[in-house]
Amino acid sequence: MATRDIFLGRQPILDRDQRIVAYELLFRAGNTSGAAVTDDMQATASVIHHAFSEMGVQSVLGRQLGFINVSAEMLLSDLVELLPKTQVVLELLETIRADDAIVERCRFLKQQGFMLALDDFLYDDSYRPLLALVDIVKIDLLQHSQEELRSVVSRLKQWPVRLLAEKVDSAEQAALCHSLGFDLFQGFFFARPLVLSARRADPSQLALIQLLGLVLKDADTQQIEQIFKQHPNLTYNLMRLVNSVASGVHRSIASVSQAIMVLGRKQLQRWLQLLLFTLQSGTAYPSPLLVLAATRGKMMELLAAKQQRNADYCDEAFMAGILSLIDTLIDKPLAEIVGELNLGERLTAALLRREGELGPLLQLVESVEHPDLDYTNLLLGQAGALSLSDLTAAEIDAMAWANQVAETTA
């Protein structure tokens, strides 16, 4: 399978405080639908090779752990021992049977310092030897009723394992699993913007909307500074962001006026947009929404550049990616927010209708967050001058940049 036909997806795994602690690396093949594969060994080998060799583990994972699916054949092979044991969790597929060879292999890998997880766990006494060895048990909520879920959690309490709730798609499911004592959570509820509950904007967020409007209108620096002076927390957060390695600035910035002068208005506009996602009250960092927004924005910018668009267009592409999530933060209709910012027709068409020049590109970037590869390939065909390898490169570079941004806010 050629490199250009493969790319990675990743889904965040959160702790009880909704802090990202790991990602599951998801195999994606350009010639298949979703993550469907016929050869577990080939699929896992492709993920390992690309994530930990060609792409670089830090770009894909940042400081977080990476969960990688392994079949029985993969588990018993020498390949897994080449992985960085401090940063991966070997996720044993549900097709693995707990025979003597598997149990002994897991015992050896544990002694070597690897972490182990059981995927899609359904309780069976045959798994008892493995339950004494694994660190994490993943439970698919779609395979259990509420009563079954309570029962399996109760049974698993006799082992010192951490429980991970998989396919958490609603606030009700998240609350139930939290109350049952689950330690980790994974699912679209935490990573899909349409499901994230909106929060009423606090004064700082409303001030940021005002600031964005001023920057877009090319207002005087003094006007911009005056708003920052009324909100010290905004100044603090801005300084943390612009002094991060992700900003590309090689000198320390100590004031808003310096930030405006050194960064320039376009870069200041970018960090004001990201700043919106660092102000969620009561949310631990790195925030899943911040990571998603930063990844979308950077992917949009990189793909626009690949289309050989000019700098202004690339800046608009970045803004479209970031602002495509703004209505998940602020209790206002997206059309009203777009109106307040006085955005141009190209951005308005993309954000409100997914139309115009930027609309299809935004749809393409959003499609990467979901497992329908047929749809992604269809959108690629409509994007013009973009290939799957272009999308892969942009996704990985955007992930690395988003990790840097998220670590700055941690």
N, C-alpha and C positions, 0 to 999 in steps of 0.2 A: 504494500500500500504506500503510495508516494506521499512525501511530506506535504505536498500542496493539497492533498485530499483529506487531511486530518487537522482538526483543531480542538481545543479544549474548552469545556465549559466549567464553571465552578459555582457551587452553591454554598452560601455561608452557613456555618453552624454556630449557634449562639449559646451563651450560658444563661443562668437564671436572671441575670441583670441585663439581658439583651446586648451583651458585649460579644463581638465576633471573636471567637477563639480558634476557629478552624474553618477550612473549606473542604468540601468533597470535590475532588477533581472528576469531572464527568467526561467520558469519552464521546467525542463527536466525529463522525465520518461524513464527508461530503457526499458520498454516494449511497447513503442509507437514510432512513427516516429516524430521527431522534437518536437515541443512544443504542438502538437495536444493533446487536452484533451476533455473529454466529460462532465466533471463536473467542472465548473469554481470555485465553492466553495471549492471542494476538492483540486484543483490545487493551489489556492491561500493560503489555509490553510497549505498545504505542504511547500510552499515557506516560509511563515511566521514562521512556526515551526522550519524548518531547519536553516534558515538564522539568526533568532533572538533568538533561544533557543540553539539548539545543536551546531551549527557552530560558533555562536557569531557574532554579527553585525560588530564588528570592523575588524574581519578577512575578511569578505566579502566586506565591503564598505570602510574601512579606515576612512578618514575624509569626504568622499563624501556623498551626499544624495542617497537614494535608492528609485527608482520608483517601486511600486508594483501594479499589475493589480488587480482590485476588481470588482466583479459582483454586481448586485443590491442586491442579497441575502447577499453577504459578507459585502457590505456597510452598510446594515441595521442591521447587527449582532453586538454583543458586542465585538467580537474578535479584530476588528480594533482598538478599544480603548486601547488595550494592547500594541500596537506598540509605539516605541519611537517617539513622534510627532515631535521632532526637527530634525530627520534624515530620515524620510520617506515622500514620496509624494504618496498619494493615487490616482492611475490612473484609472479613471472610464472608464470601457469598453464601446465600441460603442453600445453594446446591451442594455445599460441602457436608459430608457425613463425618461424624466424630468417631472415626475408627482409630485403632492404636497408632497407625503411622501419622495421622493428622495430629493427634494429641501430643505425641512425642515431638513432632516438628514444632508445634506451638510452644511447648515447654522449652525447647532449645532457643527459639527466637526470643522468648521472654527473658531468658538468661543472658542473651546477647544485648538486651536493652530495648527491644522493639515493643511498641504498644499494639494491642490487638483489639478488634471489635467484631461482634457478630452482627451481620446485616439481616434485616427483615426477619427478626426472631419470632418464632412461634414455639411456645413452651413444649418441650419433650424431654423425658428423663434421660434420653440418650446423650443430651448435651451437657449433662452434669459434669463430666471431666473437663470440658472446655470452659464451663462457667467458673471453674476454679482457677482458670488461667487468664481469661480475657479481662480487659480493662473496661470496655464499654459494650453495652448491649443496645442495638438500635431496634426500636419497635415501630412498625408501620401502622399508623393509626387507621388506615383504610382496611386493615385486616382484622380489626378488633372492635367489638361493641364496647360501650362504656363499662359494662360489667366484666367483660373479658379482660379489658385493660386493667381494671382494678385487681382482678385475680392474678394476672401475670406479674404485675408490680409487686403484689404481696408475696408471691412465690420467690421472686428474685432477691428479696431483701436478705435472704440467708447467705448471699454471696457479696463480696465487697466490690461490686461492679457499679459503674455510673450508667444511668439510663438516658438514652437519647430518643426523643420523640421525633419521628420522621413523618413527613407529609402533614405538617401543621398548617392548615389552610384557613383557619378562622380564629378570632379572638376567643371564642368559647373553648375551642380545642386547646389553645395555648394556656388558658386559665385552668382548665381541668388538669392538664399534665403538670402544670406548676404546683397545683394543690396536691397531686399524687406523689410529688417528690422527684420528678424528672430533673436531671442536672443539665441536659443539653437539648437544644431544639433546632429543627431544620424544617424548612418548608416555605411555600410561597407567601405565607402570612408575614414573614419577616423580610422577604426579598422582592415581592411583587408590589409595585406602587399602587395598583388599583385596590389592594386589600388593606394597605396600611391605613390606619385610622387618622383622620385629619386632626390637627391640634389648633386651637385658637392661637393666633399670633400674639406674642407678647410685645411690649413696646419696642424692644430692640429689633425684633423682626420687622415691625412696621417702619422703624427708622431706616432699616436696610433697604426696604422698598423705596423709601424717599431718596436715599442716597443713590441707589441705582438710577432712579429717574434723573437726578442732578448730573450724574456722570454721563448718561446718555445724551443729555442736553448740553454737555460741555460747559457746565456752570463753573463759576469761579472757585478756585481752591479754597478760599476763605469760607465760602458757604458750606462746602463739604466738611471742612475741619470743624465748623461750628456744631454740626450735628454730632460728630464724633465726641466732642467735648461734653455733650449732654448725656452720653452713654459710654462711660469708661470701660464697661465690659466689651463693647464693640472694638474699642481701641486695643484692648488686651488681646482679644481673639485675632484681630487683624495682624498684629505684630507677630503672633505665633505662626500664622499662616505664611506671611511674606518672608519670614526668616527661615522657613523650612527649605530643605534641599529641593523640594518639588518646584519652588518658585524660580529656580535658575539664577537667582541673584547671589553674587559672590561677596557682598558686603553686608554688614549688620545694619538693619534699619531700626531706628529708635523712635520715630514719630510719624504721625499721619502725613505731615508735609513732606517728609523724606520719602515715605512710601509712594506718594503721588509723583514726586520728582524723579525718583530712581526707576520706579516701575513703569511710569507712563499711564495714561488714562485707560488704555485697552487692558493692560494687565491689572490695574486697580479694579476695573469693572469685573474681571474674572474672579478676583479674590472676594469681592463683595458678594458675588453670586454663591460661591462656595461657603462663605461665612453664614449664609442663611441656614445651612445644614449642620452647623456646629452649635446652634442655639436651642436645640430641642430640650425643653425643661425635663429633668429627671431621666434623661437618656444617657446611658453609658457609651463610651467611645472605645474603639471606632464604631460609629453608627452605621448600620447596614444601609440606611438611606443616603448618608454622605458618600459611602464607597460607591453605591450605585450611581449617584448623580455625577460624581467625579469621573467615573468610568465612562458614562454616557457622553459627557461633555468632551472628554479627551478623544474618545473614539470618533466623534463627529468631526472634530478638528483635524485629526490625522487622515481620515478618509477624504475630507474635502481637499486637503493638501495633495493627496494621491490623485485626485481628479484634476490637479493642476489649477486649482482656484486661487484667486489672489488673497492677500492677507486679511482684508476686510471680510471677505466671504468666510474664511476659516474662523475668524472671531465670531461671526454670526452663527456658524455651525456649532461652536463650543457653547454659545449662549442657549441655542435651541436645546441641546442635550441637557444642560443644567436646569433650565426653566421648565422642561417637560415634566418635572417632578414637583414643581413649586406648590401645586394645589394640594399635595399631600401634607404640607407643613402648615399652610395658612387657611383658615376657615373663610375662604372667599372663592367665588367662581373664578376659574382660570381666565375667562374673558375679561373679568373686571381687573384682575392683576395685570394682564397684558395691556389693557387700556390705560391703567395708571402709569405704566412704564413708557407709554407712547412708542411702542415698538413699530418698526417698519412693516410693510405688507408681507415681505418674504418671511420674516419671523412669525408674524401673526398667522399666516396661512399654514405654516408648519406646525405651530403649537396647537392651534384650535381645530384644524381640519386635516392635518398630516398631508397637506397639499403643497403645490408650488415647487420650487427648486429644492428646498431643504426637506420637505415633507417625506419623500421616499427614502432619503438618507436616514432620517430619524426613525422611520419604520424599520429599516434594515438593522440599525443599532439596537432597537428594542427587541427585535426578533431573536437576537443572540441570547437573550435572557430566558428563552423558552426552548423546549426540546424539539420543536418542529423544524427539522432541517430542510424539508421540502419547501416550506414557506420561505426560509432564509435564502435558499438557492433561487427561488422565484424572484425575490426582491433583488438579489444580486444581479440577475439578468436585466432588471429594470434600472439599476443604478448607473450603468454606463461606465465603461473603462475600469471596473473594479472586479477583482477575482477573489476566490475563496482564500488564497494565500494573502492577498491584501487585507482581507477582513481579519484573518488570523493574526497577522503582524500588528494591526491596529489594536486588536483586542488585548494582546499580551502587553504591548507598550502602555495602553491605557490602564490595565490592571496594575502595572508597576507604578505608574504615576499616582493612581488612586491610593495605593498602599502607602506611599510617601505622605500624601495629604492626610490620610487617616491616622498614621502614626504621629503626626504633628499635633493632632487634637487629642491623642490618648492621654 
